[in-house]
Amino acid sequence: MSIEKMDTNITRATSDDHVGNLKELDADAMALAQMGYTQDMKRNFSVLSVLGVGFSLTNSWFGISAALVTGINSGGPILIIYGIILIALISTCVGISLSELASALPNAGGQYFWANELAPKRYANFASYLTGWFAWAGAIFTSASVALAVGSAVVGAILPWHVFVAYQCVNAFAFVFNCYGRLLPSIASLGLYTSLISFFVIMIVVPAKAPTHQDAKFVFANFVNNTGWASNGIAFIVGLINTNWAFACLDCATHMAEEVHRPERMIPIAIMGTVAIGFVTAWFYSVSMFFSLNNLDALFATPTYVPILELFYQALRSKAGAIVLESMIIATGVGCQIASHTWQSRLCWSFARDKGLPFAGFLAKIHPRLDVPLHAHFVSCVIVAYVRLSFFCPLKPSIGTADLLLGLRRPTGGAYSSVWLGLARSFADTSTLDSMVTACIVLLYMSYAIPVICLLVKGRNNIRHGPFWMGPIGLFSNIVLLIWTCFTLVMYSFPPIQPVAASNMNYVSAVYGVVIIIIVVDWFARGKKHYRGQERRHEEAHLVVEHEHDIVVR
């Protein structure tokens, strides 16, 4: 934000606030000013609405349902049941690491801002710049993967172009909802309630209506490897992408730090609350669904390629009932996509105000009436739309949800009777989702790892601690995050099925290559010279503080 525009923006940010919140807002704005930033958006979010954004985006039980097709073949019930426990423990460490930094340095820039503050001065700008690009790219692929999952759930896999159209519709729908700043806190809370209500309804209805129930051995000790990998361990690791996606994007709440009061306390509550609610809902949901399952092979080769829909049909023995429950999952997924757009637009906007992106002056503007970063939001959504276009192949036919609606079942003989054929086709159709999900997970982990490395190099006790600080537990969490980031960078790049073909390859390595090329080219062409890093921001901070002090006096 240029110094010349500060007075106008600060006045706009405070003039409409209630008098009762003025002192608190001024304290938050002054803390922000000391970091070198003006208060550009109103602090309309409560801790509940921030938690709503965070959980609506992570939405662990929805993630398990939506990505079940990418994980059920890599371990069966064991993968999901124990994978959730493993990833929840790791996510707790990730959440603690992020919460400590968000409490000490609350800023909408999140991890790129932390890297800039904590890295040695010589490397601070590039470390911050790299982190910001990884974070925004991860957010783009998150929105793309959610839109693809929801679009696939809506139309099944009738023809790829049907899924393509549904994807674009979901993306456009979420764009509209994020254009009205005053409504976003209510929408976020509604997303939280929609998810929890849908969770409880499905949890009650499916086990109650299931004609038979599996025994405990099937749920807790049944390992299935239909991937073609000779090693069950590799198959399990590849399948962990499913459960890991269900706990991704934990940094979401950190980018709302300038839209909530007392962010140093509220953001850690939102982050850790997201992990806790995510684990409870995802684990109990998965256990109850597997106890209610009738035919596991039917999930592997379901003609809709939506395994959870097949599970609902088996339990309810009603197409209408299965579709109603699936509609609740879709509604939850739409809320997830709306939250993802909220998150990615804040990331784009905050990074652009420090000139981390091309056309920064355009992307860093806040719409004066809508109170949202409209330009950043629009550009991010256009890129999400293009991501699907780059993966799109309209010529591959497949069976779809229409089969279920019309009462068509898989033939009992001939080529289609083979579960393996169904698996091969399922993997081919989900290779795009695998690549998007993996890019989302790993790019975000890399954006978390860089500021954590900077923190450890600087010394955990050499920064001002916030209200949320875990001491030795925080150090342990930092180490776990770094180890897990390295692990996922390598292991999640493996193809989901053997033998490998062009149709089932995991193309995430190509995604990494494209992202890195863009970063390097932009850094040398523009970023190295124009990026507003640690030194320049500190020089400008006192001017921002003077402007904020004038507002407090008024």
C-alpha positions in Angstrom: 0.0 0.0 0.0 1.5 3.3 -1.0 2.0 6.0 1.7 -0.1 8.5 -0.3 -3.2 6.3 0.0 -3.0 5.5 3.7 -5.1 8.2 5.2 -8.1 7.5 2.9 -7.9 3.8 3.6 -7.6 4.1 7.3 -10.5 6.5 7.5 -12.7 4.1 5.4 -11.7 1.2 7.6 -12.8 2.8 10.9 -15.5 5.3 10.1 -18.4 2.8 10.0 -17.4 0.7 13.0 -19.5 0.6 16.1 -18.2 2.8 18.9 -18.1 -0.2 21.3 -15.5 -1.9 19.1 -13.5 1.2 18.3 -10.8 0.8 21.0 -10.3 -2.8 20.2 -10.2 -2.1 16.4 -7.7 0.7 17.0 -5.5 -1.7 19.0 -5.6 -4.2 16.2 -5.0 -1.6 13.6 -2.1 -0.2 15.5 -0.5 -3.6 15.8 -1.0 -4.1 12.1 0.5 -0.6 11.4 3.6 -1.6 13.3 4.1 -4.4 10.7 3.9 -1.8 7.9 0.2 -2.3 6.8 -2.9 -0.3 6.9 -6.3 -1.6 8.0 -7.9 -2.1 4.5 -10.9 -4.3 5.4 -13.4 -4.2 8.2 -13.1 -6.7 11.0 -16.5 -8.2 10.5 -15.6 -11.8 11.4 -16.1 -13.4 14.8 -14.2 -16.4 16.0 -17.2 -18.6 15.1 -17.3 -17.3 11.5 -13.5 -17.6 11.2 -13.8 -21.2 12.5 -16.6 -21.6 9.9 -14.3 -20.5 7.1 -11.5 -22.8 8.3 -13.6 -25.8 8.9 -15.8 -25.3 5.9 -12.6 -25.4 3.8 -10.9 -28.3 5.6 -14.2 -30.1 6.1 -12.6 -33.5 6.9 -15.6 -35.7 6.7 -16.5 -34.2 3.3 -13.0 -34.7 2.2 -13.1 -38.4 3.1 -16.4 -38.8 1.1 -15.3 -36.8 -1.9 -11.8 -38.4 -2.3 -12.9 -41.9 -1.3 -12.4 -43.1 -4.9 -8.7 -42.2 -4.7 -8.1 -44.0 -1.4 -10.4 -47.0 -1.0 -8.4 -49.1 -3.4 -5.1 -48.5 -1.5 -5.9 -50.1 1.7 -9.7 -50.4 2.1 -11.2 -49.6 5.5 -7.8 -49.8 7.3 -6.4 -47.0 5.2 -9.3 -44.7 6.1 -9.7 -45.6 9.7 -6.0 -45.6 10.7 -5.0 -43.0 8.1 -7.3 -40.5 9.7 -5.7 -41.1 13.1 -2.2 -40.7 11.7 -3.0 -37.6 9.6 -4.9 -36.0 12.5 -1.8 -36.4 14.8 0.4 -34.9 12.1 -2.1 -32.1 11.5 -2.1 -31.3 15.2 1.6 -30.7 14.9 1.0 -28.6 11.8 -1.8 -26.7 13.5 0.4 -26.0 16.6 3.2 -24.7 14.3 0.9 -22.4 12.4 -0.9 -21.2 15.5 2.3 -20.2 17.3 3.3 -18.1 14.3 -0.2 -16.7 13.8 -0.3 -15.7 17.5 3.2 -14.1 17.4 2.8 -12.4 14.0 -0.9 -12.1 13.1 -1.1 -10.9 9.5 -3.3 -11.7 6.5 -0.1 -12.7 4.6 0.3 -15.7 6.9 3.3 -17.9 6.0 4.9 -15.6 3.5 4.8 -12.7 6.0 6.3 -14.9 8.7 9.1 -16.1 6.4 9.9 -12.4 5.6 10.1 -11.5 9.3 12.1 -14.5 10.5 14.5 -15.3 7.7 18.1 -13.8 7.8 18.0 -10.4 6.1 20.0 -11.5 3.1 17.5 -14.3 2.2 14.3 -12.8 3.7 12.8 -11.4 0.5 13.4 -14.5 -1.6 12.2 -16.9 1.2 9.1 -14.8 1.6 8.5 -14.6 -2.1 8.9 -18.3 -2.6 6.6 -19.0 0.3 3.9 -16.7 -1.0 3.9 -18.3 -4.5 3.8 -21.8 -3.0 0.9 -20.8 -0.8 -1.1 -19.2 -3.5 -0.5 -22.0 -6.0 -1.6 -24.5 -3.3 -4.7 -22.5 -2.8 -5.5 -22.5 -6.5 -5.1 -26.3 -6.7 -7.2 -26.6 -3.6 -10.1 -24.7 -5.2 -9.6 -26.8 -8.4 -9.6 -30.1 -6.5 -12.7 -29.2 -4.5 -14.6 -28.0 -7.7 -13.6 -31.2 -9.4 -14.8 -33.4 -6.5 -18.1 -31.5 -6.2 -18.6 -31.5 -9.9 -17.9 -35.2 -10.1 -20.4 -35.8 -7.3 -23.1 -33.8 -9.1 -22.9 -35.6 -12.5 -20.9 -38.7 -11.7 -18.7 -39.6 -14.7 -21.1 -39.7 -17.6 -18.7 -38.0 -20.0 -15.7 -35.9 -19.1 -17.2 -32.8 -20.6 -20.2 -33.1 -18.2 -17.8 -33.1 -15.3 -16.0 -30.1 -16.9 -19.2 -28.1 -17.1 -20.2 -29.0 -13.5 -16.7 -28.0 -12.3 -17.0 -24.5 -14.0 -20.5 -24.1 -12.6 -19.3 -24.8 -9.0 -16.4 -22.4 -9.5 -18.7 -19.6 -10.8 -21.2 -20.2 -8.0 -18.6 -19.8 -5.3 -17.3 -16.7 -7.0 -20.6 -14.9 -6.7 -20.9 -15.7 -3.0 -17.5 -14.2 -2.3 -18.3 -10.8 -3.8 -20.2 -9.5 -0.8 -18.0 -8.8 2.2 -20.8 -8.1 4.7 -22.4 -11.5 4.0 -19.3 -13.6 4.2 -19.3 -14.0 8.0 -22.9 -15.3 7.9 -22.1 -17.5 4.9 -19.1 -18.9 6.7 -21.3 -19.7 9.8 -23.9 -21.2 7.6 -21.3 -23.4 5.9 -20.2 -24.7 9.3 -23.8 -25.5 10.3 -24.6 -27.1 7.0 -21.6 -29.4 7.3 -22.4 -30.4 10.9 -26.1 -31.0 10.3 -25.3 -33.1 7.2 -22.8 -35.0 9.1 -25.3 -35.9 11.9 -28.1 -36.7 9.5 -26.0 -39.1 7.5 -24.4 -40.6 10.7 -27.9 -41.4 12.0 -29.7 -42.5 8.8 -27.1 -44.8 7.2 -26.4 -47.1 10.1 -30.1 -47.2 11.1 -31.3 -48.1 7.6 -28.5 -50.5 6.6 -30.0 -54.1 6.2 -26.8 -55.7 7.5 -23.7 -54.5 9.4 -20.1 -55.6 9.0 -18.2 -57.0 12.0 -15.3 -55.2 13.7 -12.7 -57.3 11.9 -13.9 -56.0 8.5 -13.8 -52.3 9.7 -10.6 -52.4 11.7 -8.5 -55.2 10.2 -9.4 -55.5 6.5 -6.6 -54.4 4.2 -7.3 -54.2 0.5 -4.6 -53.6 -2.2 -6.1 -53.2 -5.7 -3.4 -50.7 -6.9 -1.1 -53.2 -8.6 1.7 -52.2 -6.2 3.5 -55.3 -4.9 4.2 -53.6 -1.6 1.2 -53.0 0.7 3.2 -50.3 2.4 3.6 -48.3 -0.8 -0.1 -48.9 -1.6 -1.0 -47.5 1.9 1.2 -44.5 1.5 -0.2 -43.6 -1.9 -3.7 -43.9 -0.5 -2.9 -41.5 2.4 -3.4 -38.7 -0.1 -7.1 -39.3 0.5 -7.0 -38.7 4.2 -4.3 -36.0 4.0 -6.5 -34.0 1.7 -9.2 -34.1 4.3 -6.9 -32.2 6.7 -5.3 -29.8 4.2 -5.4 -26.0 4.2 -5.0 -25.4 7.9 -3.5 -22.0 7.2 -6.9 -20.7 6.0 -7.8 -18.9 9.2 -4.4 -17.1 9.3 -5.3 -15.1 6.2 -8.4 -13.8 8.0 -6.2 -12.1 10.6 -7.1 -8.6 9.5 -10.8 -9.3 9.5 -11.2 -10.5 13.1 -10.7 -8.8 16.4 -7.8 -10.0 18.6 -6.3 -12.2 15.9 -3.4 -13.3 18.1 -6.0 -15.2 20.2 -8.8 -16.0 17.7 -6.8 -17.4 14.9 -5.1 -20.2 17.0 -8.6 -21.1 18.3 -9.9 -21.4 14.8 -6.9 -23.5 13.6 -6.9 -26.0 16.5 -10.7 -26.1 16.5 -10.6 -27.1 12.8 -8.3 -30.0 13.5 -10.3 -31.2 16.5 -13.7 -31.0 14.8 -12.2 -32.5 11.6 -10.8 -35.6 13.4 -14.0 -36.3 15.4 -16.3 -35.9 12.4 -14.1 -37.7 9.9 -13.2 -40.7 12.1 -16.7 -41.4 13.5 -18.2 -40.9 10.0 -15.8 -43.4 8.4 -16.4 -46.0 11.1 -20.1 -45.8 10.8 -20.0 -45.9 7.0 -17.8 -49.0 6.9 -20.0 -50.8 9.5 -23.0 -50.0 7.3 -21.3 -51.3 4.1 -22.8 -54.3 2.4 -20.5 -55.0 -0.6 -17.0 -53.6 -0.8 -16.3 -54.8 -4.3 -19.3 -52.8 -5.5 -17.6 -49.6 -4.2 -14.5 -50.4 -6.2 -16.3 -50.8 -9.5 -19.3 -48.5 -9.0 -20.5 -47.2 -12.4 -20.9 -43.7 -11.1 -17.3 -43.5 -9.8 -18.8 -42.0 -6.7 -18.2 -44.7 -4.0 -20.1 -42.9 -1.3 -23.2 -42.8 -3.4 -23.0 -46.6 -3.9 -22.6 -47.0 -0.1 -25.7 -44.9 0.5 -27.6 -47.0 -2.1 -26.6 -50.2 -0.4 -27.6 -49.0 3.0 -30.9 -47.3 2.1 -31.9 -49.6 -0.8 -33.5 -46.5 -2.3 -32.2 -44.4 -5.2 -34.1 -41.3 -4.0 -32.7 -41.7 -0.4 -29.1 -42.2 -1.7 -29.5 -39.0 -3.9 -30.8 -37.0 -0.9 -27.8 -37.9 1.2 -25.5 -37.3 -1.7 -27.1 -33.9 -2.1 -26.2 -33.1 1.5 -22.6 -33.9 0.7 -22.8 -31.7 -2.4 -24.2 -28.8 -0.3 -21.3 -29.3 2.1 -18.9 -29.3 -0.8 -20.3 -26.1 -2.2 -19.7 -24.5 1.3 -16.2 -25.8 1.1 -15.6 -24.2 -2.3 -17.0 -20.9 -1.1 -14.5 -21.0 1.8 -11.7 -21.9 -0.5 -12.4 -18.9 -2.7 -12.4 -16.7 0.5 -9.1 -18.0 1.4 -7.4 -17.9 -2.0 -8.6 -14.3 -2.6 -7.1 -13.1 0.7 -3.8 -14.9 -0.1 -3.7 -13.3 -3.6 -4.6 -9.8 -2.3 -2.2 -9.8 0.7 0.7 -11.1 -1.4 0.0 -8.5 -4.2 0.0 -5.6 -1.7 3.7 -6.5 -1.1 4.2 -6.7 -4.9 4.7 -10.4 -4.8 2.6 -11.0 -8.0 2.5 -9.4 -11.4 0.0 -6.6 -11.8 0.2 -6.1 -8.1 -1.4 -2.6 -8.2 -4.6 -4.1 -9.7 -4.7 -7.2 -7.5 -4.1 -5.3 -4.2 -7.3 -3.2 -4.5 -10.2 -3.5 -2.1 -13.6 -2.8 -3.6 -14.8 0.3 -1.5 -18.5 -0.8 -1.4 -18.3 -4.6 -1.4 -15.4 -4.7 1.1 -13.6 -7.6 -0.6 -10.5 -7.9 -2.7 -12.6 -8.2 -5.9 -9.8 -8.1 -8.4 -7.7 -10.7 -6.6 -10.9 -12.9 -6.2 -11.8 -12.6 -9.9 -8.3 -13.4 -11.2 -7.9 -16.4 -8.8 -11.2 -17.8 -10.0 -10.2 -17.4 -13.7 -7.0 -19.3 -13.0 -9.0 -22.1 -11.2 -11.2 -22.3 -14.3 -8.1 -22.5 -16.6 -6.5 -25.3 -14.4 -9.4 -27.6 -15.3 -9.2 -26.6 -18.9 -5.5 -27.6 -19.0 -6.4 -31.1 -17.7 -9.5 -31.5 -19.9 -9.9 -34.3 -22.4 -13.5 -34.4 -23.8 -13.3 -37.6 -25.8 -13.2 -40.4 -23.2 -16.6 -41.8 -22.6 -17.6 -43.5 -19.4 -20.7 -44.8 -17.5 -22.2 -42.3 -15.1 -24.7 -41.4 -12.5 -27.5 -41.7 -15.1 -27.0 -45.4 -14.8 -28.1 -45.3 -11.2 -30.9 -42.9 -11.9 -32.2 -45.1 -14.7 -31.8 -48.3 -12.8 -28.9 -49.7 -14.8 -26.6 -51.9 -12.9 -23.2 -53.3 -13.8 -23.6 -56.3 -16.2 -22.9 -59.6 -14.5 -21.0 -61.1 -17.4 -18.7 -60.1 -20.2 -15.9 -57.5 -20.0 -17.7 -55.2 -17.6 -18.1 -57.8 -15.0 -14.4 -57.5 -14.1 -13.8 -55.5 -10.9 -10.3 -54.9 -12.2 -11.6 -53.3 -15.4 -13.8 -51.0 -13.2 -10.8 -50.1 -11.1 -8.6 -49.3 -14.2 -11.3 -47.0 -15.5 -11.8 -45.4 -12.1 -8.2 -44.7 -11.7 -8.0 -43.3 -15.2 -10.8 -40.9 -14.5 -9.4 -39.8 -11.2 -5.8 -39.2 -12.2 -6.7 -35.5 -12.6 -8.1 -35.4 -9.1 -5.0 -37.2 -7.8 -2.7 -34.6 -9.3 -4.7 -31.7 -8.1 -5.1 -33.1 -4.6 -1.4 -33.9 -4.3 -0.4 -30.4 -5.6 -2.7 -28.8 -3.0 -1.3 -30.8 -0.2 2.5 -30.6 -0.9 2.6 -27.0 -2.1 0.9 -25.9 1.1 3.2 -28.0 3.2 6.2 -26.4 1.5 4.8 -23.0 2.3 4.5 -24.0 5.9 8.0 -25.5 6.1 9.9 -22.4 4.9 8.8 -20.1 7.8 9.3 -22.9 10.3 12.8 -23.4 9.0 13.4 -19.7 9.3 12.0 -19.8 12.9 14.3 -22.6 13.9 17.3 -20.8 12.3 16.5 -17.6 14.1 15.7 -19.4 17.4 12.3 -20.0 18.8 13.1 -17.9 21.9 14.5 -15.0 19.8 11.0 -13.7 18.8 8.2 -12.2 20.7 5.8 -15.0 21.7 2.1 -14.6 21.3 -0.6 -15.8 23.7 -0.4 -19.2 22.0 3.0 -20.7 22.6 3.7 -24.3 23.3 7.4 -24.3 24.2 9.0 -27.8 23.7 5.8 -29.2 22.2 6.0 -26.5 19.6 9.6 -27.4 18.8 8.5 -31.1 18.4 5.6 -30.0 16.2 8.0 -28.0 14.0 10.2 -31.0 13.5 7.3 -33.3 12.6 6.0 -30.7 10.1 9.4 -30.6 8.3 9.8 -34.4 8.2 6.3 -34.9 6.9 6.8 -32.2 4.2 9.9 -34.0 2.9 8.0 -37.4 3.1 5.0 -36.1 1.1 7.1 -34.3 -1.5 8.6 -37.7 -2.5 6.0 -40.3 -1.7 2.9 -38.5 -2.9 4.5 -38.1 -6.3 4.2 -41.9 -6.9 1.5 -43.0 -9.4 -1.6 -44.4 -7.8 -1.7 -47.7 -9.8 0.6 -50.1 -11.5 1.4 -50.7 -14.3 1.8 -47.0 -15.1 0.2 -45.6 -18.3 -0.4 -42.1 -19.6 -4.0 -42.2 -18.4 -3.3 -43.1 -14.7 0.1 -41.3 -14.2 0.4 -38.9 -11.3 1.4 -35.7 -13.1 2.1 -33.7 -10.0 5.8 -33.5 -10.7 5.0 -31.7 -13.9 2.8 -29.3 -11.8 5.8 -28.6 -9.5 8.0 -27.9 -12.5 5.5 -25.4 -14.0 5.1 -23.6 -10.7 8.9 -23.4 -10.1 9.5 -22.1 -13.7 6.9 -19.3 -13.1 8.4 -18.4 -9.8 12.0 -18.2 -11.1 11.0 -16.2 -14.3 8.9 -13.7 -12.3 11.5 -13.3 -9.6 14.3 -12.3 -12.0 12.0 -10.4 -14.4 10.2 -8.4 -11.7 10.1 -9.6 -8.1 13.8 -9.2 -7.2 13.6 -5.5 -7.9 10.0 -4.6 -6.8 9.1 -7.0 -4.0 8.3 -5.1 -0.8 10.2 -7.1 1.7 11.4 -6.8 5.3 13.7 -3.8 5.0 11.3 -1.5 3.0 8.3 -2.5 5.1 10.2 -1.7 8.3 11.2 1.7 6.9 7.6 2.5 6.1 6.1 1.2 9.4 6.6 4.3 11.4 4.7 6.4 8.8 1.8 3.9 9.0 1.8 4.1 12.8 1.6 7.9 12.7 -1.4 7.7 10.5 -3.1 5.1 12.7 -2.3 7.3 15.8 -4.1 10.2 14.1 -7.2 8.1 13.7 -7.1 7.0 17.3 -6.9 10.6 18.5 -9.8 11.6 16.3 
